[in-house]
Amino acid sequence: MKIGAIDIGTNSMRLLVADYINGKIENRKKFINTTRIGQGVDKEGYINKEAIDRNIKALETFSDICKEEGCEKIYVMGTSALRDSKNKNEFIDLAKEKTGIDIEIISGVEESNLGFKGVLEGLNEKDNILVIDIGGGSTEFIIGNRKGISFAKSENVGALRMTEKFLKKDPIDNKEFEDMEVFIENTLKDTLEYIKSCNISYLVGIGGTITSLSAINQELEVYSMEKIHNSEICKKDIDIVLQSLKNMTLNDKKRLKGLQPKRADIITAGVKILDKIMEKLESQKIIVSEYDNLEGLICQKSKNMS
């Protein structure tokens, strides 16, 4: 069965079109549009009109792609920004009116579970792993193995949220950057202390920050799911990239190999979140997964149907 899965994230909207055959995901195609539904939500509490219009238009485009690809089912989830916004129902109703698609807003824990399910689809690992999903509005932490999840936590620290809250100047101001670092550390402190006490084999990263970081690290001219999936990033490489990003202007970042220009303004905050997590966990490397909550959504929905 051909299925479309859409994630309306804080920073971007993503679509996965794939076949679900005998309990396996095959023939994956991914599409992304930087739609910024979360712009201003942290500060104002509402999705603004421009963001609503942008996202409805993107959803219509993705709906058309699903029809062209012959999808029999389309599943749509909304994450951090939609969870937090006071006018989420206005957007959900308009989306239903314009596309006929139902949007399901999922909790942080549900988002974590779907991300973990997706990662397991792309890994053969049997031991305990920590999955880190740095999104635009939040970061999810999930510990588990093939038997299930033992810990899941969502923290309101994300690449877009931190950029809007702290990084106002171009190039980045040292004081603003330090303030952001302190905030990230204080917010994640308890969660990271608990994770450090767990028996984890290794770290797996999903989401736009980590896949972009891998593409930058590999200096990819053209994004490749195959080259990103199961790639490794060392802590020392993260430190080098972060130092470079801090000193670059926004225009410099937009020309950086491996980085989508629309992600250039928020990448520094995203990389800093990862850097701080790895520092506190004393981890020297992270594995990158191109399988994430979209694959998880297809698996969950398809298994529920069968």
Contacts in CASP RR format, 6 or more apart in sequence:
PFRMAT RR
TARGET T0000
AUTHOR 0000-0000-0000
METHOD contacts of the structure
MODEL  1
MKIGAIDIGTNSMRLLVADYINGKIENRKKFINTTRIGQGVDKEGYINKE
AIDRNIKALETFSDICKEEGCEKIYVMGTSALRDSKNKNEFIDLAKEKTG
IDIEIISGVEESNLGFKGVLEGLNEKDNILVIDIGGGSTEFIIGNRKGIS
FAKSENVGALRMTEKFLKKDPIDNKEFEDMEVFIENTLKDTLEYIKSCNI
SYLVGIGGTITSLSAINQELEVYSMEKIHNSEICKKDIDIVLQSLKNMTL
NDKKRLKGLQPKRADIITAGVKILDKIMEKLESQKIIVSEYDNLEGLICQ
KSKNMS
1 19 0 8 1.000
1 20 0 8 1.000
1 21 0 8 1.000
1 72 0 8 1.000
1 73 0 8 1.000
1 302 0 8 1.000
2 17 0 8 1.000
2 18 0 8 1.000
2 19 0 8 1.000
2 69 0 8 1.000
2 70 0 8 1.000
2 71 0 8 1.000
2 72 0 8 1.000
3 17 0 8 1.000
3 18 0 8 1.000
3 19 0 8 1.000
3 20 0 8 1.000
3 71 0 8 1.000
3 72 0 8 1.000
3 73 0 8 1.000
3 74 0 8 1.000
3 75 0 8 1.000
3 298 0 8 1.000
3 301 0 8 1.000
3 302 0 8 1.000
4 15 0 8 1.000
4 16 0 8 1.000
4 17 0 8 1.000
4 18 0 8 1.000
4 66 0 8 1.000
4 69 0 8 1.000
4 71 0 8 1.000
4 73 0 8 1.000
4 74 0 8 1.000
4 75 0 8 1.000
4 298 0 8 1.000
5 15 0 8 1.000
5 16 0 8 1.000
5 18 0 8 1.000
5 74 0 8 1.000
5 75 0 8 1.000
5 76 0 8 1.000
5 77 0 8 1.000
5 294 0 8 1.000
5 295 0 8 1.000
5 296 0 8 1.000
5 297 0 8 1.000
5 298 0 8 1.000
5 301 0 8 1.000
6 13 0 8 1.000
6 14 0 8 1.000
6 15 0 8 1.000
6 16 0 8 1.000
6 59 0 8 1.000
6 62 0 8 1.000
6 74 0 8 1.000
6 75 0 8 1.000
6 76 0 8 1.000
6 77 0 8 1.000
6 101 0 8 1.000
6 294 0 8 1.000
7 13 0 8 1.000
7 14 0 8 1.000
7 76 0 8 1.000
7 77 0 8 1.000
7 78 0 8 1.000
7 79 0 8 1.000
7 293 0 8 1.000
7 294 0 8 1.000
7 297 0 8 1.000
8 35 0 8 1.000
8 37 0 8 1.000
8 55 0 8 1.000
8 59 0 8 1.000
8 76 0 8 1.000
8 77 0 8 1.000
8 78 0 8 1.000
8 79 0 8 1.000
8 82 0 8 1.000
8 103 0 8 1.000
9 35 0 8 1.000
9 37 0 8 1.000
9 38 0 8 1.000
9 78 0 8 1.000
9 79 0 8 1.000
9 80 0 8 1.000
9 81 0 8 1.000
9 82 0 8 1.000
9 135 0 8 1.000
9 136 0 8 1.000
9 137 0 8 1.000
10 36 0 8 1.000
10 37 0 8 1.000
10 38 0 8 1.000
10 41 0 8 1.000
10 79 0 8 1.000
10 80 0 8 1.000
10 81 0 8 1.000
10 135 0 8 1.000
10 136 0 8 1.000
10 137 0 8 1.000
10 138 0 8 1.000
10 158 0 8 1.000
10 160 0 8 1.000
10 161 0 8 1.000
11 34 0 8 1.000
11 35 0 8 1.000
11 36 0 8 1.000
11 38 0 8 1.000
11 135 0 8 1.000
11 136 0 8 1.000
11 137 0 8 1.000
11 159 0 8 1.000
11 160 0 8 1.000
11 208 0 8 1.000
11 263 0 8 1.000
11 266 0 8 1.000
12 32 0 8 1.000
12 33 0 8 1.000
12 34 0 8 1.000
12 35 0 8 1.000
12 36 0 8 1.000
12 208 0 8 1.000
12 262 0 8 1.000
12 263 0 8 1.000
13 32 0 8 1.000
13 33 0 8 1.000
13 35 0 8 1.000
13 37 0 8 1.000
13 55 0 8 1.000
13 58 0 8 1.000
13 59 0 8 1.000
13 62 0 8 1.000
14 30 0 8 1.000
14 31 0 8 1.000
14 32 0 8 1.000
14 33 0 8 1.000
14 294 0 8 1.000
15 30 0 8 1.000
15 31 0 8 1.000
15 32 0 8 1.000
15 62 0 8 1.000
15 65 0 8 1.000
15 66 0 8 1.000
15 294 0 8 1.000
16 28 0 8 1.000
16 29 0 8 1.000
16 30 0 8 1.000
16 294 0 8 1.000
16 295 0 8 1.000
16 298 0 8 1.000
17 28 0 8 1.000
17 29 0 8 1.000
17 30 0 8 1.000
17 31 0 8 1.000
17 65 0 8 1.000
17 66 0 8 1.000
17 69 0 8 1.000
17 71 0 8 1.000
18 25 0 8 1.000
18 26 0 8 1.000
18 27 0 8 1.000
18 28 0 8 1.000
18 29 0 8 1.000
18 295 0 8 1.000
18 298 0 8 1.000
19 25 0 8 1.000
19 26 0 8 1.000
19 27 0 8 1.000
20 26 0 8 1.000
20 298 0 8 1.000
20 299 0 8 1.000
20 302 0 8 1.000
23 299 0 8 1.000
23 302 0 8 1.000
23 303 0 8 1.000
24 121 0 8 1.000
25 121 0 8 1.000
25 291 0 8 1.000
25 295 0 8 1.000
25 298 0 8 1.000
25 299 0 8 1.000
28 225 0 8 1.000
28 295 0 8 1.000
29 69 0 8 1.000
30 225 0 8 1.000
30 294 0 8 1.000
31 62 0 8 1.000
31 65 0 8 1.000
32 260 0 8 1.000
33 58 0 8 1.000
33 61 0 8 1.000
33 62 0 8 1.000
34 260 0 8 1.000
34 262 0 8 1.000
34 263 0 8 1.000
35 51 0 8 1.000
35 54 0 8 1.000
35 55 0 8 1.000
35 58 0 8 1.000
36 51 0 8 1.000
36 54 0 8 1.000
36 160 0 8 1.000
37 47 0 8 1.000
37 51 0 8 1.000
37 52 0 8 1.000
37 54 0 8 1.000
37 55 0 8 1.000
37 81 0 8 1.000
37 82 0 8 1.000
37 91 0 8 1.000
38 47 0 8 1.000
38 51 0 8 1.000
38 80 0 8 1.000
38 81 0 8 1.000
38 85 0 8 1.000
38 136 0 8 1.000
38 137 0 8 1.000
38 160 0 8 1.000
39 48 0 8 1.000
39 50 0 8 1.000
39 51 0 8 1.000
39 160 0 8 1.000
39 164 0 8 1.000
40 48 0 8 1.000
40 164 0 8 1.000
41 47 0 8 1.000
41 81 0 8 1.000
41 84 0 8 1.000
41 85 0 8 1.000
42 84 0 8 1.000
42 137 0 8 1.000
42 161 0 8 1.000
42 164 0 8 1.000
42 165 0 8 1.000
43 164 0 8 1.000
43 165 0 8 1.000
45 84 0 8 1.000
45 85 0 8 1.000
45 86 0 8 1.000
46 85 0 8 1.000
46 86 0 8 1.000
46 87 0 8 1.000
47 55 0 8 1.000
47 81 0 8 1.000
47 82 0 8 1.000
47 85 0 8 1.000
47 87 0 8 1.000
47 88 0 8 1.000
47 90 0 8 1.000
47 91 0 8 1.000
52 90 0 8 1.000
52 91 0 8 1.000
52 94 0 8 1.000
55 91 0 8 1.000
55 95 0 8 1.000
56 91 0 8 1.000
56 94 0 8 1.000
56 95 0 8 1.000
56 98 0 8 1.000
56 99 0 8 1.000
59 76 0 8 1.000
59 95 0 8 1.000
59 98 0 8 1.000
59 99 0 8 1.000
59 101 0 8 1.000
60 98 0 8 1.000
60 99 0 8 1.000
63 74 0 8 1.000
63 99 0 8 1.000
63 100 0 8 1.000
63 101 0 8 1.000
66 74 0 8 1.000
73 301 0 8 1.000
74 101 0 8 1.000
75 104 0 8 1.000
75 297 0 8 1.000
75 298 0 8 1.000
75 301 0 8 1.000
76 95 0 8 1.000
76 101 0 8 1.000
76 102 0 8 1.000
76 103 0 8 1.000
76 104 0 8 1.000
77 103 0 8 1.000
77 104 0 8 1.000
77 105 0 8 1.000
77 106 0 8 1.000
77 111 0 8 1.000
77 114 0 8 1.000
77 293 0 8 1.000
77 297 0 8 1.000
78 103 0 8 1.000
78 104 0 8 1.000
78 105 0 8 1.000
78 106 0 8 1.000
79 105 0 8 1.000
79 106 0 8 1.000
79 108 0 8 1.000
79 111 0 8 1.000
79 137 0 8 1.000
79 138 0 8 1.000
80 108 0 8 1.000
80 111 0 8 1.000
80 135 0 8 1.000
80 136 0 8 1.000
80 137 0 8 1.000
80 138 0 8 1.000
80 154 0 8 1.000
80 156 0 8 1.000
80 158 0 8 1.000
80 161 0 8 1.000
81 136 0 8 1.000
81 137 0 8 1.000
82 88 0 8 1.000
82 91 0 8 1.000
82 92 0 8 1.000
82 103 0 8 1.000
82 105 0 8 1.000
83 105 0 8 1.000
83 106 0 8 1.000
83 107 0 8 1.000
83 108 0 8 1.000
84 156 0 8 1.000
85 91 0 8 1.000
88 105 0 8 1.000
91 103 0 8 1.000
92 103 0 8 1.000
92 105 0 8 1.000
95 101 0 8 1.000
95 103 0 8 1.000
96 102 0 8 1.000
96 103 0 8 1.000
106 114 0 8 1.000
107 154 0 8 1.000
108 138 0 8 1.000
108 140 0 8 1.000
108 152 0 8 1.000
108 154 0 8 1.000
109 152 0 8 1.000
109 154 0 8 1.000
111 133 0 8 1.000
111 138 0 8 1.000
111 140 0 8 1.000
111 154 0 8 1.000
111 293 0 8 1.000
112 131 0 8 1.000
112 133 0 8 1.000
112 140 0 8 1.000
112 141 0 8 1.000
112 142 0 8 1.000
112 149 0 8 1.000
112 152 0 8 1.000
112 153 0 8 1.000
112 154 0 8 1.000
113 142 0 8 1.000
113 149 0 8 1.000
113 152 0 8 1.000
114 293 0 8 1.000
114 296 0 8 1.000
114 297 0 8 1.000
114 300 0 8 1.000
115 131 0 8 1.000
115 133 0 8 1.000
115 140 0 8 1.000
115 142 0 8 1.000
115 206 0 8 1.000
115 292 0 8 1.000
115 293 0 8 1.000
115 295 0 8 1.000
115 296 0 8 1.000
116 131 0 8 1.000
116 142 0 8 1.000
116 144 0 8 1.000
116 148 0 8 1.000
116 149 0 8 1.000
116 152 0 8 1.000
117 293 0 8 1.000
117 295 0 8 1.000
117 296 0 8 1.000
117 299 0 8 1.000
117 300 0 8 1.000
118 289 0 8 1.000
118 291 0 8 1.000
118 292 0 8 1.000
118 293 0 8 1.000
118 294 0 8 1.000
118 295 0 8 1.000
118 296 0 8 1.000
118 299 0 8 1.000
119 129 0 8 1.000
119 131 0 8 1.000
119 204 0 8 1.000
119 206 0 8 1.000
119 289 0 8 1.000
119 291 0 8 1.000
119 292 0 8 1.000
120 146 0 8 1.000
121 291 0 8 1.000
121 295 0 8 1.000
121 296 0 8 1.000
121 299 0 8 1.000
122 229 0 8 1.000
122 289 0 8 1.000
122 291 0 8 1.000
122 295 0 8 1.000
123 129 0 8 1.000
123 204 0 8 1.000
123 289 0 8 1.000
123 291 0 8 1.000
125 145 0 8 1.000
125 146 0 8 1.000
125 201 0 8 1.000
126 145 0 8 1.000
126 146 0 8 1.000
127 145 0 8 1.000
127 201 0 8 1.000
128 143 0 8 1.000
128 144 0 8 1.000
128 145 0 8 1.000
128 150 0 8 1.000
128 198 0 8 1.000
128 199 0 8 1.000
128 200 0 8 1.000
128 201 0 8 1.000
129 143 0 8 1.000
129 144 0 8 1.000
129 145 0 8 1.000
129 200 0 8 1.000
129 201 0 8 1.000
129 202 0 8 1.000
129 203 0 8 1.000
129 204 0 8 1.000
130 141 0 8 1.000
130 142 0 8 1.000
130 143 0 8 1.000
130 195 0 8 1.000
130 198 0 8 1.000
130 200 0 8 1.000
130 202 0 8 1.000
130 203 0 8 1.000
130 204 0 8 1.000
130 281 0 8 1.000
131 140 0 8 1.000
131 141 0 8 1.000
131 142 0 8 1.000
131 143 0 8 1.000
131 203 0 8 1.000
131 204 0 8 1.000
131 205 0 8 1.000
131 206 0 8 1.000
131 289 0 8 1.000
132 139 0 8 1.000
132 140 0 8 1.000
132 141 0 8 1.000
132 203 0 8 1.000
132 204 0 8 1.000
132 205 0 8 1.000
132 206 0 8 1.000
132 210 0 8 1.000
132 274 0 8 1.000
132 277 0 8 1.000
132 286 0 8 1.000
133 139 0 8 1.000
133 140 0 8 1.000
133 142 0 8 1.000
133 205 0 8 1.000
133 206 0 8 1.000
133 207 0 8 1.000
133 292 0 8 1.000
133 293 0 8 1.000
134 158 0 8 1.000
134 159 0 8 1.000
134 205 0 8 1.000
134 207 0 8 1.000
134 208 0 8 1.000
134 209 0 8 1.000
134 210 0 8 1.000
134 270 0 8 1.000
134 273 0 8 1.000
134 274 0 8 1.000
135 158 0 8 1.000
135 159 0 8 1.000
135 160 0 8 1.000
135 207 0 8 1.000
135 208 0 8 1.000
135 209 0 8 1.000
135 270 0 8 1.000
136 158 0 8 1.000
136 159 0 8 1.000
136 160 0 8 1.000
136 161 0 8 1.000
136 209 0 8 1.000
136 266 0 8 1.000
137 156 0 8 1.000
137 157 0 8 1.000
137 158 0 8 1.000
137 159 0 8 1.000
137 160 0 8 1.000
137 161 0 8 1.000
138 154 0 8 1.000
138 155 0 8 1.000
138 156 0 8 1.000
138 157 0 8 1.000
138 158 0 8 1.000
138 161 0 8 1.000
139 154 0 8 1.000
139 155 0 8 1.000
139 157 0 8 1.000
139 158 0 8 1.000
139 188 0 8 1.000
139 273 0 8 1.000
139 277 0 8 1.000
140 152 0 8 1.000
140 153 0 8 1.000
140 154 0 8 1.000
140 155 0 8 1.000
141 151 0 8 1.000
141 152 0 8 1.000
141 153 0 8 1.000
141 154 0 8 1.000
141 155 0 8 1.000
141 191 0 8 1.000
141 195 0 8 1.000
142 149 0 8 1.000
142 151 0 8 1.000
142 152 0 8 1.000
143 149 0 8 1.000
143 150 0 8 1.000
143 151 0 8 1.000
143 152 0 8 1.000
143 195 0 8 1.000
143 198 0 8 1.000
143 200 0 8 1.000
144 150 0 8 1.000
144 151 0 8 1.000
150 198 0 8 1.000
151 194 0 8 1.000
151 195 0 8 1.000
151 198 0 8 1.000
153 191 0 8 1.000
155 187 0 8 1.000
155 188 0 8 1.000
155 191 0 8 1.000
156 187 0 8 1.000
157 183 0 8 1.000
157 184 0 8 1.000
157 187 0 8 1.000
157 188 0 8 1.000
157 273 0 8 1.000
158 269 0 8 1.000
158 270 0 8 1.000
158 273 0 8 1.000
159 209 0 8 1.000
159 266 0 8 1.000
159 267 0 8 1.000
159 269 0 8 1.000
159 270 0 8 1.000
159 273 0 8 1.000
160 266 0 8 1.000
160 269 0 8 1.000
162 180 0 8 1.000
162 183 0 8 1.000
162 184 0 8 1.000
162 266 0 8 1.000
162 269 0 8 1.000
162 270 0 8 1.000
162 272 0 8 1.000
162 273 0 8 1.000
163 265 0 8 1.000
163 266 0 8 1.000
163 268 0 8 1.000
163 269 0 8 1.000
165 180 0 8 1.000
165 183 0 8 1.000
166 176 0 8 1.000
166 177 0 8 1.000
166 179 0 8 1.000
166 180 0 8 1.000
166 183 0 8 1.000
166 269 0 8 1.000
167 173 0 8 1.000
167 176 0 8 1.000
167 177 0 8 1.000
167 180 0 8 1.000
167 268 0 8 1.000
167 269 0 8 1.000
168 176 0 8 1.000
169 176 0 8 1.000
170 249 0 8 1.000
170 250 0 8 1.000
171 246 0 8 1.000
171 247 0 8 1.000
171 248 0 8 1.000
171 249 0 8 1.000
171 250 0 8 1.000
172 245 0 8 1.000
172 246 0 8 1.000
172 268 0 8 1.000
177 246 0 8 1.000
177 268 0 8 1.000
177 272 0 8 1.000
180 269 0 8 1.000
180 272 0 8 1.000
181 272 0 8 1.000
181 276 0 8 1.000
184 272 0 8 1.000
184 273 0 8 1.000
184 276 0 8 1.000
185 276 0 8 1.000
185 280 0 8 1.000
188 276 0 8 1.000
188 277 0 8 1.000
188 280 0 8 1.000
189 280 0 8 1.000
192 277 0 8 1.000
192 280 0 8 1.000
192 281 0 8 1.000
193 280 0 8 1.000
195 281 0 8 1.000
196 280 0 8 1.000
196 281 0 8 1.000
196 282 0 8 1.000
202 283 0 8 1.000
202 285 0 8 1.000
202 286 0 8 1.000
202 287 0 8 1.000
203 278 0 8 1.000
203 281 0 8 1.000
203 283 0 8 1.000
203 285 0 8 1.000
203 286 0 8 1.000
203 287 0 8 1.000
204 286 0 8 1.000
204 287 0 8 1.000
204 288 0 8 1.000
204 289 0 8 1.000
205 286 0 8 1.000
205 287 0 8 1.000
205 288 0 8 1.000
205 289 0 8 1.000
206 288 0 8 1.000
206 289 0 8 1.000
206 291 0 8 1.000
206 292 0 8 1.000
206 293 0 8 1.000
207 292 0 8 1.000
208 263 0 8 1.000
209 267 0 8 1.000
209 270 0 8 1.000
209 271 0 8 1.000
209 273 0 8 1.000
209 274 0 8 1.000
210 233 0 8 1.000
210 274 0 8 1.000
210 286 0 8 1.000
210 288 0 8 1.000
211 228 0 8 1.000
211 288 0 8 1.000
211 290 0 8 1.000
212 258 0 8 1.000
212 259 0 8 1.000
212 260 0 8 1.000
212 263 0 8 1.000
212 267 0 8 1.000
213 233 0 8 1.000
213 238 0 8 1.000
213 241 0 8 1.000
213 267 0 8 1.000
213 271 0 8 1.000
213 274 0 8 1.000
213 288 0 8 1.000
214 228 0 8 1.000
214 231 0 8 1.000
214 233 0 8 1.000
214 288 0 8 1.000
215 223 0 8 1.000
215 228 0 8 1.000
215 257 0 8 1.000
215 258 0 8 1.000
215 259 0 8 1.000
216 241 0 8 1.000
216 256 0 8 1.000
216 257 0 8 1.000
216 258 0 8 1.000
216 259 0 8 1.000
216 267 0 8 1.000
217 231 0 8 1.000
217 233 0 8 1.000
217 237 0 8 1.000
217 241 0 8 1.000
218 227 0 8 1.000
218 228 0 8 1.000
218 231 0 8 1.000
218 258 0 8 1.000
219 257 0 8 1.000
219 258 0 8 1.000
220 227 0 8 1.000
220 257 0 8 1.000
220 258 0 8 1.000
221 257 0 8 1.000
221 258 0 8 1.000
223 258 0 8 1.000
223 260 0 8 1.000
225 290 0 8 1.000
228 288 0 8 1.000
228 290 0 8 1.000
229 288 0 8 1.000
229 289 0 8 1.000
229 290 0 8 1.000
229 291 0 8 1.000
230 287 0 8 1.000
230 288 0 8 1.000
230 289 0 8 1.000
231 287 0 8 1.000
231 288 0 8 1.000
232 285 0 8 1.000
232 286 0 8 1.000
232 287 0 8 1.000
232 288 0 8 1.000
233 285 0 8 1.000
233 286 0 8 1.000
233 288 0 8 1.000
234 284 0 8 1.000
234 285 0 8 1.000
235 275 0 8 1.000
235 278 0 8 1.000
235 279 0 8 1.000
235 283 0 8 1.000
235 284 0 8 1.000
235 285 0 8 1.000
236 284 0 8 1.000
238 271 0 8 1.000
238 274 0 8 1.000
238 275 0 8 1.000
238 278 0 8 1.000
239 275 0 8 1.000
241 271 0 8 1.000
242 268 0 8 1.000
242 271 0 8 1.000
242 272 0 8 1.000
242 275 0 8 1.000
245 253 0 8 1.000
245 267 0 8 1.000
245 268 0 8 1.000
245 271 0 8 1.000
246 268 0 8 1.000
248 256 0 8 1.000
250 264 0 8 1.000
250 265 0 8 1.000
253 259 0 8 1.000
253 264 0 8 1.000
253 265 0 8 1.000
253 267 0 8 1.000
253 268 0 8 1.000
254 261 0 8 1.000
254 264 0 8 1.000
255 261 0 8 1.000
256 264 0 8 1.000
259 267 0 8 1.000
274 286 0 8 1.000
277 283 0 8 1.000
278 284 0 8 1.000
278 286 0 8 1.000
END
